[in-house]
């Protein structure tokens, strides 16, 4: 099958004769393999991991339906012959042997998001409201989904959070709109998506163990703006997001809409006297602003949380949602755990779990919400540096307790930019034991009015299964202590 013939295929066509390799058999890989099999394609799914019992059951099911599922060491080393398309799971590096071989042969490489876009119902294609950025994606998408549901729309959070997007677009009961979270990895393998409205929340160092430089990382984030129909939402405080909008090829008439923690200019959403307001989507925007909600209505007044709320509001307003629905959706929303979550208070000290702060930019945003702070940090730095972070928050720091594999990276930045701050490095390899020690040391160092903040600035997999397990361990240690 030629690439041109492949491009013409959609959900209502027979995919018989298409040989598709699905790289990775996790959540998104299974969704892609399952739906391609049902469309009539011959699917070969490959994964280096045998996985758990659930994955093996899924492999058996698809095998019965005619797919070829190959799991285990060496399964992804060689691309099969006569392949028409490769559908890759997010996170697979372009240098992976399977993908490198596909490029050498001129075989199209799609991500699950690209496949989902091609499988939309042509008679009822629900618009996509897309969110990306280094930090805040999940919270913003969930806020947006809550606003859309409050407005009475059949919405769902999909993509990098919630339901796999292929499953959502193939649902026989159509959705009105999708709130789509997209990672840079997903965007890297997406070429034809055209969202109704999209936002890049921020751009900061992350995944530099995957990307050659920040330029390539930012470029993948910017893909979210390509083909936008109504609104490219950007962060006024982050010039990089505005530049990505300027470089995007959008539909004629699409608008650039900024969000800011300051007083908004025309064409922006922002804050006036602790009120979230809209000067972008009202007819009288030249002379007035429409109230959306008060900062006190939100689950947190932390600056980065308020920014997320403004971005979600802008996307919802671009879709035509009323001010009242935005207000009620934001007021009723509560974020998932491990995101600036208070897990204990005693003797004037507040203990906060922000284990989801897995890079320096996220940790900086969290630290800027509290003063003074006993900061618990460390883990896998993923090539990131901490000098700018420490320089911006050192005056807030009572003390710092470092754990994890790359704690020396943070320690070096503290030595250079926070010489007067007490720093304790814990070399305990066991994650739960390390956090228990950190909590004990933090309790001894903290004073009434302080916040003890777990905002690691690093990934967790050196000591924990994921950031949730790390946050749970911290919360358990705090509760035992208190």
C-alpha positions in Angstrom: 0.0 0.0 0.0 1.4 3.4 -0.9 1.6 6.3 1.6 -1.0 8.1 -0.4 -3.5 5.2 -0.1 -2.8 5.0 3.6 -3.5 8.7 4.0 -6.9 8.2 2.6 -8.0 5.7 5.1 -10.4 6.6 8.0 -12.7 4.9 10.5 -15.3 4.1 7.8 -12.9 2.4 5.5 -11.7 -1.2 5.4 -8.0 -1.4 6.5 -7.7 -4.9 5.0 -4.4 -5.2 3.4 -2.7 -2.8 5.7 0.2 -4.3 7.7 0.7 -2.2 10.8 3.4 -2.6 13.4 2.6 -1.2 16.9 5.7 -0.3 18.9 5.0 -0.8 22.5 2.1 -2.7 24.2 1.2 -0.4 27.1 -2.1 1.4 27.5 -1.8 3.4 24.2 -0.2 0.6 22.3 -3.0 -1.8 23.2 -5.6 0.8 22.2 -3.9 1.3 18.8 -3.5 -2.4 18.2 -7.0 -3.2 19.2 -8.7 -0.6 17.1 -6.5 -1.3 14.0 -7.3 -5.0 14.3 -11.1 -4.2 14.4 -10.7 -2.0 11.3 -9.3 -5.0 9.4 -5.5 -4.3 9.5 -3.0 -7.0 10.1 -1.3 -5.9 13.3 2.0 -6.9 14.8 2.5 -5.5 18.3 6.0 -5.5 19.7 7.3 -4.9 23.3 10.5 -5.7 25.1 8.5 -6.4 28.3 6.3 -9.4 28.9 4.3 -7.2 31.3 2.0 -8.3 34.0 -0.9 -10.8 33.8 -3.3 -8.2 32.5 -1.0 -7.4 29.5 -0.6 -11.0 28.7 -4.4 -11.5 28.8 -4.8 -8.6 26.3 -2.1 -10.2 24.1 -4.1 -13.4 24.1 -7.3 -11.6 23.3 -5.8 -9.8 20.3 -4.1 -13.0 19.2 -7.6 -14.6 19.0 -8.8 -11.7 16.9 -5.9 -12.2 14.4 -3.1 -9.9 15.6 0.4 -11.1 16.1 1.6 -10.0 19.6 5.4 -10.5 20.3 6.4 -9.7 23.9 9.8 -10.2 25.5 13.5 -9.4 25.2 14.6 -8.8 21.6 11.1 -8.4 20.2 11.6 -4.8 19.1 15.1 -5.2 17.5 14.1 -5.9 13.9 11.2 -4.4 12.0 9.2 -7.0 10.1 9.1 -7.1 6.3 6.4 -5.4 4.1 5.2 -3.0 6.8 2.9 -0.1 5.7 2.9 1.9 8.9 4.5 2.0 12.3 2.4 3.3 15.2 4.7 4.1 18.1 3.9 4.5 21.8 5.0 7.9 23.3 8.4 8.0 24.7 10.0 5.8 22.1 13.2 7.7 21.0 13.6 8.3 17.3 16.9 6.5 17.6 15.2 3.2 18.7 16.2 0.5 16.2 12.6 -0.2 15.1 11.9 3.4 14.3 15.3 4.0 12.7 14.7 1.0 10.4 11.2 2.4 9.5 12.7 5.8 8.5 15.4 4.1 6.4 12.7 2.3 4.5 10.5 5.3 4.2 7.7 3.8 6.2 5.3 6.4 7.9 5.7 6.6 11.7 2.5 7.7 13.6 1.9 8.1 17.2 -1.4 7.0 18.8 -2.5 10.7 18.7 -1.9 10.8 15.0 -3.9 7.6 14.5 -6.7 9.0 16.6 -6.9 12.1 14.5 -7.2 10.1 11.4 -9.9 7.9 12.9 -12.3 10.7 13.9 -15.9 10.4 12.7 -16.2 12.5 9.6 -19.9 13.1 10.2 -19.4 14.1 13.9 -15.8 15.0 14.5 -15.7 16.5 18.0 -13.3 19.4 18.3 -10.0 19.0 20.3 -8.9 21.5 22.9 -5.3 20.7 23.4 -2.9 21.3 26.3 0.9 20.9 26.4 3.8 22.5 28.3 6.5 21.4 30.6 4.4 21.6 33.8 0.7 21.8 34.7 -0.7 19.8 31.8 -2.8 17.3 33.7 -4.2 19.8 36.1 -5.2 22.1 33.3 -6.8 19.4 31.2 -8.8 18.1 34.2 -9.9 21.7 35.0 -10.9 22.2 31.4 -12.8 18.9 31.3 -14.6 19.8 34.5 -15.6 23.2 33.0 -16.9 21.5 29.8 -18.9 19.0 31.8 -20.3 21.8 34.0 -21.4 23.5 30.8 -23.5 20.3 30.0 -21.2 19.0 27.3 -20.2 15.4 26.9 -16.4 15.8 27.4 -13.6 13.5 28.4 -9.9 14.1 29.4 -7.8 12.1 27.0 -4.2 11.7 25.6 -1.5 11.8 28.2 -4.1 11.5 30.9 -7.3 9.4 31.4 -8.7 7.5 28.4 -6.5 6.6 25.5 -7.5 9.0 22.7 -8.0 6.2 20.1 -10.6 4.6 22.3 -12.3 8.0 22.9 -12.6 8.9 19.2 -13.9 5.4 18.3 -16.6 5.4 21.0 -19.9 4.7 19.2 -21.6 7.3 21.4 -20.0 10.5 20.2 -18.4 13.2 22.4 -19.1 16.9 22.1 -15.5 17.9 22.7 -12.2 16.4 23.8 -9.8 17.9 26.5 -6.5 16.6 25.2 -3.3 16.5 27.2 -0.3 16.1 24.9 3.3 15.4 25.9 6.2 16.5 23.7 6.8 12.8 23.0 3.2 12.5 21.6 3.5 15.7 19.6 6.8 14.5 18.1 4.9 11.8 16.2 1.9 13.9 15.4 1.7 15.7 12.0 -1.9 16.3 10.9 -3.8 17.2 14.1 -5.5 20.6 14.0 -7.0 21.6 17.3 -9.9 24.0 17.7 -7.8 25.8 20.4 -4.5 24.9 22.1 -2.1 26.1 24.8 1.5 25.8 25.6 1.5 26.5 29.3 5.3 27.0 29.7 8.6 25.9 28.4 11.4 24.9 30.7 14.3 22.3 30.8 13.0 18.8 30.8 13.6 15.5 29.0 17.1 16.6 28.0 18.0 12.9 28.2 15.7 12.4 25.2 16.1 15.6 23.2 19.4 16.9 21.8 18.7 20.4 23.0 15.9 22.8 24.2 15.4 23.9 20.6 14.1 20.5 19.6 12.1 20.1 22.8 10.4 23.4 22.3 9.7 22.8 18.6 7.8 19.6 19.5 5.7 21.5 22.0 5.0 24.1 19.3 3.4 21.5 17.1 0.3 21.8 19.2 -0.5 25.2 17.5 -0.2 23.9 13.9 -3.6 24.2 12.1 -5.4 25.7 15.1 -8.8 27.0 14.2 -9.8 29.5 16.9 -7.3 30.3 19.6 -3.6 29.8 20.3 -3.4 30.4 24.0 0.1 31.4 25.4 1.7 32.4 28.7 2.5 36.1 28.8 5.2 35.5 31.3 7.0 32.9 29.1 8.2 34.5 25.9 9.0 31.1 24.4 5.3 30.2 24.3 4.5 33.5 22.4 7.3 32.8 19.9 5.8 29.4 19.2 2.5 31.0 18.4 4.2 33.5 16.1 5.8 30.6 14.2 2.7 28.5 13.9 0.8 28.0 10.6 -2.8 28.4 11.8 -6.2 28.8 10.1 -7.0 32.3 8.9 -8.7 34.2 11.7 -7.3 32.2 14.6 -6.4 34.5 17.5 -3.5 34.7 19.9 -4.8 34.8 23.5 -2.5 35.5 26.4 -3.0 34.5 30.0 -1.3 36.5 32.8 -1.2 36.8 36.6 -1.3 40.6 36.0 -3.9 42.9 34.6 -4.8 41.6 31.2 -4.5 43.6 28.0 -7.1 43.4 25.3 -7.1 39.8 24.0 -5.9 38.3 27.3 -7.3 36.7 30.4 -5.8 37.7 33.7 -6.2 39.0 37.3 -7.8 42.2 38.5 -8.0 42.6 42.3 -7.9 38.9 42.9 -10.6 38.2 40.3 -10.0 36.1 37.2 -11.2 38.1 34.2 -11.7 37.8 30.5 -10.7 40.5 28.1 -10.5 38.2 25.1 -13.9 36.6 24.4 -16.3 39.5 25.1 -17.6 42.1 22.7 -16.7 45.0 25.1 -13.1 43.9 25.5 -11.7 47.2 24.5 -13.2 48.9 27.5 -14.1 46.3 30.1 -13.5 42.7 31.4 -15.9 39.9 32.3 -15.5 38.3 35.7 -14.9 34.6 35.6 -14.3 33.7 39.3 -12.3 34.8 42.3 -8.9 33.5 43.2 -10.4 32.4 46.6 -12.8 30.2 44.6 -9.9 28.0 43.5 -8.6 25.0 45.3 -5.2 26.7 45.6 -3.9 30.3 45.3 -0.5 29.1 44.3 0.6 31.2 41.3 1.1 28.2 39.0 -2.3 26.8 39.9 -3.9 30.1 39.1 -2.1 30.2 35.8 -3.5 26.7 35.0 -7.0 28.0 35.8 -6.6 30.9 33.4 -5.4 28.7 30.6 -8.3 26.2 31.1 -10.7 29.2 31.2 -9.3 30.6 27.9 -9.6 27.3 26.1 -13.2 26.8 27.4 -14.1 30.4 26.4 -12.6 29.8 22.9 -15.0 26.8 22.6 -17.9 29.1 23.5 -18.5 28.1 27.1 -20.3 30.7 29.3 -18.8 32.7 32.1 -21.0 31.0 34.6 -19.9 27.5 33.5 -16.2 28.5 33.7 -16.9 29.9 37.2 -18.7 26.8 38.5 -16.3 24.4 36.8 -13.3 26.1 38.4 -14.9 26.3 41.8 -15.9 22.7 41.9 -12.6 21.3 40.7 -10.1 19.6 43.0 -6.7 18.5 41.7 -5.4 14.9 41.9 -3.2 14.0 44.8 0.5 14.8 45.0 0.0 18.3 43.5 0.6 20.9 46.2 -1.4 18.7 48.6 -1.4 19.5 52.3 -0.8 16.2 54.1 -0.3 17.4 57.7 -0.3 20.5 60.0 1.2 20.5 63.5 2.8 23.0 65.8 2.5 25.8 63.2 4.3 23.8 60.5 2.5 22.8 57.2 3.6 19.7 55.3 3.0 19.7 51.6 3.3 16.9 49.0 4.2 18.1 45.5 5.8 14.9 44.4 4.4 15.6 40.9 7.1 18.4 40.6 9.4 16.2 38.7 11.6 18.9 37.0 13.2 22.2 38.2 10.6 24.4 36.7 7.8 22.6 38.5 9.7 22.7 41.8 10.4 26.4 41.3 6.7 27.1 40.8 5.9 25.2 44.0 8.6 26.8 46.1 7.4 30.3 45.0 4.1 29.6 46.7 5.6 29.2 50.2 8.0 31.2 52.5 9.9 30.1 54.5 10.4 26.5 53.3 12.3 23.4 54.4 12.7 21.8 51.0 13.0 18.1 50.3 14.3 17.4 46.8 16.2 14.9 44.7 15.9 11.9 42.5 16.6 11.5 38.7 17.5 14.9 37.3 17.2 13.7 33.6 20.0 16.1 32.5 18.4 19.2 34.1 20.3 21.9 36.0 19.2 23.7 39.1 21.2 26.9 39.2 18.4 29.2 38.0 15.9 27.5 40.4 18.1 27.9 43.4 19.1 31.5 42.5 15.4 32.5 42.3 14.2 30.9 45.6 17.3 30.8 47.9 15.9 33.6 50.2 12.8 31.4 50.9 14.8 28.4 52.1 15.1 27.6 55.7 17.0 24.4 54.9 17.3 21.7 52.2 17.2 18.0 52.6 18.5 16.0 49.5 17.7 12.4 48.6 18.1 10.2 45.6 20.6 9.4 42.9 21.3 13.0 41.5 21.2 14.9 44.8 24.7 16.1 44.1 23.4 18.1 41.1 21.2 20.1 43.4 23.8 20.3 46.1 26.2 21.9 43.6 23.6 24.6 42.7 23.0 25.3 46.4 26.7 25.7 47.1 26.9 28.2 44.3 23.8 30.2 45.0 22.6 29.5 48.5 25.8 29.3 50.6 24.1 30.3 53.8 21.4 27.6 53.7 21.8 24.4 55.7 21.9 21.4 53.3 21.6 17.8 54.4 22.4 15.0 52.0 20.9 11.6 52.8 22.6 8.6 51.1 19.9 6.0 52.1 19.1 4.0 48.9 15.7 2.7 50.0 13.2 5.4 49.0 10.8 4.9 51.9 13.6 4.9 54.4 15.1 8.0 52.8 11.9 9.9 53.0 11.3 8.8 56.6 14.8 10.2 57.5 14.0 13.4 55.5 10.8 13.9 57.4 12.6 13.4 60.8 15.3 15.9 59.8 12.7 18.4 58.5 10.7 18.2 61.7 13.9 19.1 63.7 14.8 22.0 61.4 11.4 23.6 60.9 9.9 26.4 62.9 6.3 27.7 63.4 5.1 29.3 60.2 7.3 27.1 58.0 6.3 24.8 55.2 8.0 21.5 54.7 7.7 20.9 51.0 8.4 17.8 49.0 9.0 19.2 45.6 11.8 16.9 44.3 12.5 18.7 40.9 13.5 15.2 39.7 11.9 12.0 38.5 11.3 9.3 41.0 12.3 6.0 39.4 15.7 5.8 41.1 13.9 5.0 44.4 10.2 4.6 43.7 7.8 3.1 41.1 6.5 6.6 40.2 5.8 10.0 41.7 2.6 8.8 43.3 4.5 6.1 45.3 7.0 8.8 46.3 4.2 11.1 47.5 2.5 8.3 49.3 5.7 7.4 51.2 6.2 11.1 52.2 2.6 11.4 53.4 2.8 8.2 55.4 6.1 9.3 57.0 4.5 12.7 57.9 1.5 11.1 59.5 3.6 8.7 61.5 5.6 11.6 62.7 2.6 13.8 63.6 
